[in-house]
Amino acid sequence: WSEEPEKFNIQIMYQGQMSEAVESSNNSSRRPRVTASMLRDHFHLPLYTVAKKFSMCTTAFKKMCRRLDIPKWPHRQLRGIDKRIAALKAELAYTTNGDRKQYLSGISFLQEEKAKLAQGL
């Protein structure tokens, strides 16, 4: 094993700033630049699925996300918010007029939280 693996650059772009990380691989081709906005489009999918879509293992994908200031992949949080919204909407059908406002405000609050997570905030 005296041969060293070939190197390629992964370029990460976050809010217009470029940083390079050198990773080892048997493939000498360069990977396309991955930006935070590209990842935001995939927040609704599980981490494993998105990592495979970008041809990366989950560990390397997590490291890349951390470099882009995404400390935790938000798929599960978004899924949990969707479940709570669905439960509140189901309860809304059986409530009286007095409780309706409370349920509607809860739904709007959860929708705002979901929008914040989807934007990466």
N, C-alpha and C positions, 0 to 999 in steps of 0.2 A: 504494500500500500504506500509506495513512495510517491505516487501521483497525488497532487492536490486537486480538489474539485475546482471546476471552472467557477468564476465569480460573475455575478450580474448585479446590476443596481436596481433597487426598487425605489422609485421616486414617489414621494408622498407630498401632496399639495394641500395645504390648509389655509384658507383665507388669503390666497395669493402668495404665501410664503412657501418656498421649496426647501425640502430637506431630503437628504439621501441617506439610505441605509444599505450597507453592503451585506448581502446574504449569500450563502453558498448553495450551489445547486449543480446538477449534472447538465442542466439546460443553459446554453450560453445566450439564448435570446433574451431581449429586454422585455419586461412586463410593462403594460401601459400604466400611466400615472393613475393612482387611486386618490380621489378627493373625498372630503367629508360629505359633500353634496351627493356624490355617487353612492355612498353608503346609506345616506338618509333615504334614498329611494327604495332601499331594501330592508328597512327597519321592521316591516310587517312580517318578514320571513325569519325562520330560526337561524341562529348563527351558523350551524353546520351547513345548511343549505347555501347560504351566501358565501361561506368560505370555499365551498366546492365550486360555486359559480365563478369565483375569482381564481380558481385553481390553486388554492392554498390549503394548508392544514389549519385546523382550528386554533392551534397555539400561535402560529405565525400571524393568523388573522387577528387574534385578540391583541397581540403586540402592536400590530399596525393600527388598530382602533385606538389603543391607548395613546399612541403617538399623535393621533388626530383629535385628541381630547374627547374621546368617547370611552369613558371608564367602564361602562357596562352595556352590553348589547340589549336594547330596550324591547325586544320582541315579547318576552314574557310579561313585562309591565303593561305593554299595549294590549296584550291578550286579556290580562286581568281587568283592565279598565273596560274593555269591550264587554266582558261578562257582567261587570257591575252595572253598566249602562243598560244592558239587556234585562237584567233583573229589575232595575228601577222602572223601565218601560212596561214590564209585565205587571208590576205592582200598580203602576199608574192607571191601568185599565180597571182596577177594582177599588180605587180610592174615592173618597168623597171630595167635594169641592174645596173644603178647608185644607186637606192634606195635599191636594194637587200642586199647589205652589211650591211646597217643600220638595216634592219629588222632581218637579221641573227645574228647580234651582240646583238640586243635586246632579241631575243629568247634564245641565249646562256646565257646572263646575268640572265634572268628569271629562266632558268634551274639550274643555279648555286645557286640562291636564294632558289629555291625549295629543292635542295639537302641539303643546310644548315639547313633549317627548319626541314626536315625529319630526320636529324641527331641530332636535338635538340640544335643546336648552336644559 
